[in-house]
Amino acid sequence: MPTINRPVFIIGCPRSGTGLLHNLMRLHPDFAWITPLTNWICGKSWFRSVPPHLAHVADEVLHHLPPFVRPRFLRGPYDGSVQAAGVLPTHEGHSIWNRFCPRRPHHACRSDAVSPPARSVLRDVVRWHLRYHRRPRFVTKTPRNALRMPFFQAIFPDVQFIHLVRDGRAVAASILKMRRKMYGTVHHWWGARPPGWQDVQADPPIIQAAWMWSSFLETIDQDAARLPHDSVYTLRYEQLTRRPRETMRALFQAVGVAPERFLHSEYDAVVSKIRPPHEGWREQLTDTQKSLLSTIRPKLRAYGYLE
């Protein structure tokens, strides 16, 4: 079995750009990742009996089928903001990670939830993916895992967390936009559920979205303070999209892989297509909604989004 070497978990509030960053990192030839098919396989108790190389062949066949032919459970969730020909899609791996997290109204999971079976299975899942992709490192992302840092640090002592931060006003506006897309209304909770999410259900939707952003950052800040100093690397979405090459170079160096294997390859063309974000939240939000965002001003200032 391959050795697990510093698995990378990308974390951040929903709608912060974690999907974009994950899609970029999995293009590096050193990283393995979860696909829709491997999420389904490794979410089962019998996944160890499936030869990774055979699963990879099946995944390649599925990948070249028209999307409408693939079973629904093999289609996502998938962030398609970065695509490269011949590269298998990504998945957040909920069927894998949720197996050992207690069933609660929220998605948080602490170190006391770690059991010997959880440690054994999840470490084997990462090894299975290293064999599947024939690569030495592993990267994954899902916003829910931002609420589970102590859980994963107890299972993977050398884990590296990449915390991607985005302007909370843009995140709040994007969360409301996602609510409309998914449910046709902004009055329905969408996305990960931090502890306490039910207590804000009576608040205006923009307050709920802003609270989610602030709650995620508060949880990450508190948990990061208890981890080894080199376990958490924080970067801003705006930095990533304005200076993608420089940002990815620094990030790859921070996690211990050679930037040149990515930036001097065909994928450099993918990076060149990334554009700085448009501050659409200024047009999307009403004056009343903007005024209600005063609740997150301290956190915005702490992360450099206010003068």
N, C-alpha and C positions, 0 to 999 in steps of 0.2 A: 504494500500500500504506500502511496506517495506521502511525503512529509508535508504537514500543514505549516506554511510559512506566512505569518502575519496576514491573515484574511482581512479584507477591506470591506467595511460596512459604510455605505453612504447614507447619511441621515439628514433630516431637515423637515420643516413644516411642509405639509402638502402644498403644491403649487409654487414651490421655491426653486424649481429647476433641477431637482434630483434626478429626474428621468433623463434630461439632457446630459448631465454629467456622467451618469451611469453608461449611457450609450457611447459616450466618448471613451471612457476608461476601458470598456470591454473590447474596443478596437485595438488596444495595445496587445501585441502578440504574446505577452506574458500572462494575461488574465483569462481565467475561466469564469463563466457566469451561468445563471439559471435560465433555461428556456421554458416556454409553455409545456413542452413535453416532459422535460426533466422535473419540472414542478409537480406534474401529475405522478410521475414514477416515484420520485423521492418523497412524496407525501404518503406513500403506502408503506406498510410494515415490511413488505417483501422486496423493497427496492434493491437490497444487497444481492439478490439472486439475478438481477438483470445485468448482463455484461455491458459496461459503458460503451464499448465500441459498437455493439449492435444497436444500442439506443441512438447513437450518433448517426448511424446509417439511416435509421427510420426517421430521425429528425430532418435529415437532409432531403429525404423524399417528400415529407410533409411540407417542408419549406418551399418546395417548388410547385406545389399544388395551388390552384386558384383559391383565394381566401374563403370563398363560399363553399368549397368542398370540404375544408377542414372542419372537424368537430368543434363546436363552440368553445369547449374547455381548453382547446389547444390554440386559441387565438389571442389570448392576452391575460391580464392587462399588459399593454404594450405601449411604450412611448415611442412614436414614430418620428420624432423631431430630427433624429439623425439616422440615416440609413446608408448602408454600404452593400454593394452587390455581393451576394454569396455569403453574407454574414447572418447567422441565425438570430432570430428575435430574442428579446429579453422578457423576463417575467419577474414579478416581485416576490414570488416564492411563498405566498401565504399558506399553501397546503403543507409546506415544510415547517415554517417557523411557528405556526399556530398550534402544531401538534402538542407542544409541551408547555404552552402558556395557559394558565388557569382561565376557565371560561368566566368572564366578568363583564359588566356593562361597558368597561373601558378596555383599552389595548395595552396598558402598562404591564410589565412583567419584570420582577426584581430577581436578585440572586437567590432568594430563598425558594424560588420555583425550580431551581436546578436540581435534578435528580441524576443518579448514575445512568439510567436509560436515556435521559435527555442528552447528557454529555456524550455518551457513546454514539447515539444515532446521529446527532447533528455534526459531530466531528467526522463520522463516516460519510455523511451527505457531502461535506466539503471535499473529502478525499475522492469520492465517487465522481464529482464534477471535475476535479483535477485530471483524473484518468479519462473522463469523457472528452474533454477538450485537448488533452495532452499538453497542458500548460502548468507552470509551477505556482501560480498565484490565483487567488479567488477574489472576486468582487461582487457585491450584491447591493441592492437598494430597496427599501420600502420605508415610507415615512413612519409607519408603526414602530419600526425598530429604533427610532429615536427615543421611544418610551421604554426601551428594553436594554439600555446600555449595560447596566450591572449584570443582567442575565447573560448577555453574550460575552462580557469580559470574564465571567466565571467559567464559561465553557471554552473560550479561546483567550488564554491569558495574554497573548501577544497581539490581540486584535488591534486594528487601526480604524478609527472612526474618521470619516470625512464629513464635516458639518458644513453644509451649504446654506448660507443665509441670504435672503432676499428682502428688499424693502417691504415692511409689513403692510403698507398701504396698497402696494401692488398685489401682495399675496391675498389680502382681504377681498379686493375687487375680483381677483381671479377665482377665489373660492365661491363667491356669489355667482359668478358667471358659470362655474361648473355645476352649481346647484340648479340653475335654470336649465342647463343642458340636460342634466340627468333626470330631473323631476318636474320641470316646467314651472318651478316656483323657487324662490329664495328661502322659503320658510320650512325647509326640510334639511336636517343635518346631513352633511356629506363628508366623507373622508375619515381619517383616523379619529379615535375618540380618547382624548387625554382624560385622566381622572378629574371629575368635577364638571364634565361637559353637560351633564343633565341639569346642573344648577344654573346654567345660563340660557336655558331654553325659552324663558319668558322675555329675554332681552331682544332688541332689534337684531335682525340678521347680520348687519354690519358689525355690531358689537360682538356677536358670536364668532364671526370670522376673525376679527382682530384679537379676541381672547384666545382663539386657537393658536394663532401665530405667537403671541406672547407666552402662552403656556408651554408650547414646544421649546422655545428658547430658554425659558426658566428651567425646565426639566433638564435640558442638555447642559446648561451652565452648571447646575448643581451636581449632576453626575460626573461631568468632566473634571470638576475640582477634586473628585475622589480617586481619579484614575492616574496612572503614571503620566508625566508631563508630555511625553511624546506619543500618547495614545490617541489624541484628538487633533486634527488639522482643520482649521476653520478658514473658509474662503467665502467671498461674496459673489452672488450670481452676477451682479453688475460688472465685477472684475473679470469673471469668466467670459462674459459675452463681449466685453469691450476689448480685452486683450487675451484672446483664447490661447494663442501659441505660448505666450509667456506664462500664463496661468497654468496651463497643462504641463509645461516643462517643470515649473516649480513643484507642482503636485506630484508628478511622477518621481522627481528626485526625493520628495518627502516620504514617499511610500517605498522607495528603494528599488525602482525599476528604471531602466535606461530610457530617457526621453527620446533619444535618436531613433529607437526602434519604432516609434510612433510618428514623430514629426518629420522623419526623413523617408517616409513610406507613402504609399498611395493614399493613406488616410489624412495626410496633410491637406489634401484638397477638400476633405469633409470639414476640417476646422476652418478653412478659408470662407465657408459659406455662413458661418455664424455671424449674426449681426447684433449690435447693441440693442437693448430693450427699449421700446417706446413706452413712455410713461402714460399708458392708456388709462390708468386709474384716475387721472385728473379729469378725463372726459366721462368715464364710466360712472363715477360716483357723483351723487348730488351734493349740494353745499351742506345739507343736513347730515348726510352720511360722513362727509369729510370732518365736520365738527365733532361727530361722535368718536372719531378716531383719536381724539385727545387722550383717551384712556391708555394708549400705547406710546405716547410721546416719550416717557422715560426710557423705554426699551429701544425706541428708534434712535434716541440721542446716544444711548450707550453703544449702539452698533454703527454710529457715524452717519446716520441718515438725516440728522438735523444739525444745522450749524450751532 
